[in-house]
Amino acid sequence: MSVGSTAFDLDLVRSLLSLAQRLLPDVPTYIRDYLSDHVRAAGPEGWELLAQHLEVLARLDPLAVSVDAVRTDFGVVFLYFSSNHLAI
């Protein structure tokens, strides 16, 4: 694991992504607004997980994702290469 990421953060991201995936297309408000903050806290592994769930990413608050990605360099890189087909 990278510096700054914890097993708890990664488990939380996995759980929220799993829930969001099951509830598509209706992603709960909390997940829509705050998932990217949890992803940021999980570090590079969190961004990798989010990049693997483009259907969920497409339904998140674009401003929140942008702010959290900019707060971490690796967030910008993972999201750019994994979601270049999305109009964000």
N, C-alpha and C positions, 0 to 999 in steps of 0.2 A: 504494500500500500504506500501511497505517496505521503509526503509530509502534509499535514492538514486534513487528511481524510481519515475517517474513523469507520470502524465496522458498523457502528450505530447509524451513521449518516448514510452509508451505502445500503444498509438494510431498509432504512426508511425510504430512500429513493426507489429501491426495487418494489417495495410494497405499494407506494403511491402510483408508480407506473403500472403495476399489475392491476390495481383497482381502476385506474383511468382507462386502461386497455379494455377491461371487461365492460365498462359503462359507455364506451364510445357509441354514438357520437356525443353523448351528453356527459361532459367532464364536469365534476363538481367544482363549485366556485373556489373552494380552498385550493384544490389542486391546480386549477387554471391560474390562480393568482400567485401561489407560493411554491410550486414545485421547483421552479428554477432556482429559488433561494436555497432549497435543500440540496439541489444538484451542485450548486456553487460550493456549499459547505462540504460536500463529499469529495471535492477535488476532481482531478482528471478522470477518474473512474466514473464519477457521477455524470460528467458530460458525455463520456462514451456510452453509458447506458441510455441517456436521453436521445443521443444521436441514433440509437438503434430502434427508437419508437417514434418514427416520423409522424404517424397518425395522431399521437398524443401531442407532440411538439406543435403541430399545426393548429391545435386548439388552445394552446396556452396564451396568456396575455403577452403580446409581442413586446410591449414596453418593459415588462418585468424580465422577460428572457434577455432582452437586449442589455438592460442595465446589469444583470447578473453576469452575462457573458463578458461584458466590457470590464467588469471588476476582476475578472480572471482571464489572463491571456489565453490559456488553453481552451476556455469555453468558446472563444471566438473561432479558433482554429477548428475544433471538432464540429461546431455547428455550420461553419461555412462549407466544409467538405462533405458533410453528410446531408445537408438540406439545401443545396444550391438550386434545387428545383422548386422550392417553396417561395412564394412571394411574401417575404417578411418585410 
